[in-house]
Amino acid sequence: MILPRYRSLQSGEIQEKTGPDDLVTIADIESERRMTPLLKDLLPGSYVVGEEAVSADNLVLNALTEDAPVWIVDPVDGTRNFARGDRKFCVMVALLHRRQSILGCILDPLGERCAVASRGSGAWMVYNGGREERLSVLGGRPCIEMRGALNFRFLSSPLKEEMKERAKTAVGEHFRYGCAGHEYLTLLTGAAHFAMYPKNMPWDHVAGTLLHEEAGGFHARFNKMPYIPHQLDGGLLLAPDEPSWDDLRDRLWP
């Protein structure tokens, strides 16, 4: 449902949701529609919170506060990339139980690899063919030597402009892929040290934060309070360890 549509979408199969940077394709809709009953059957009594279901009915988010198991699905993370034929898109699935993440998966279909973590069991990359590799984040180092993902899009002015200016001298190279899943993969595979997100939509972060934690990283909301899946505000900063987190927070924020 996803790869057959890659680089073959028709104009009528791409739609705007809230604007030109917020797209949905037939691949998003059909894959979530297919995954939802499969996940419910896999775990009877569970809920599913999918990005497209929430787009149609925001009340679907209420399931995040239930004690029952809740699947969280991003059928195509990086939809804008997918729609223009860019390789940086993925599928993300997470499982909550009593509001805590217990399973996270990031599937990179074109890379033929899937990052998987269950709470307390570490983070692993499973490759096509069955090879497995344990994942661990990079060690901390001075901020100016760190590389990472900085997402300023949902910050309000003038904070956005001030943080962009501070980033020029606070950290080394920074980037934005337009796909949280691929940015998490850079953290998990040693290609980046940190990531920052102003917006905490669960389908973007529940799988990735569990993977990052199980790979040895430290993350928290901007006020250093714990990340909680049903709290959508407060932003998110991920770093190799707590001292690195503190240093990044001090250097990036005015």
Secondary structure, DSSP 8 states (H G I E B T S, - for coil): --GGGTT---GGGEEEEEETTEEEEHHHHHHHHHHHHHHHHHSTT-EEEEHHHHHH-GGGGGGGG-SS-EEEEEEEESHHHHHTT-S--EEEEEEEETTEEEEEEEEETTTTEEEEEETTS-EEEEETTS-EEE--------GGG--EEE--TT--TTHHHHHHHHHHHHSS-EE--S-HHHHHHHHHTTS-SEEEES---HHHHHHHHHHHHHTT-EEE-TTS----TT---S-EEEESSHHHHHHHHHHH--
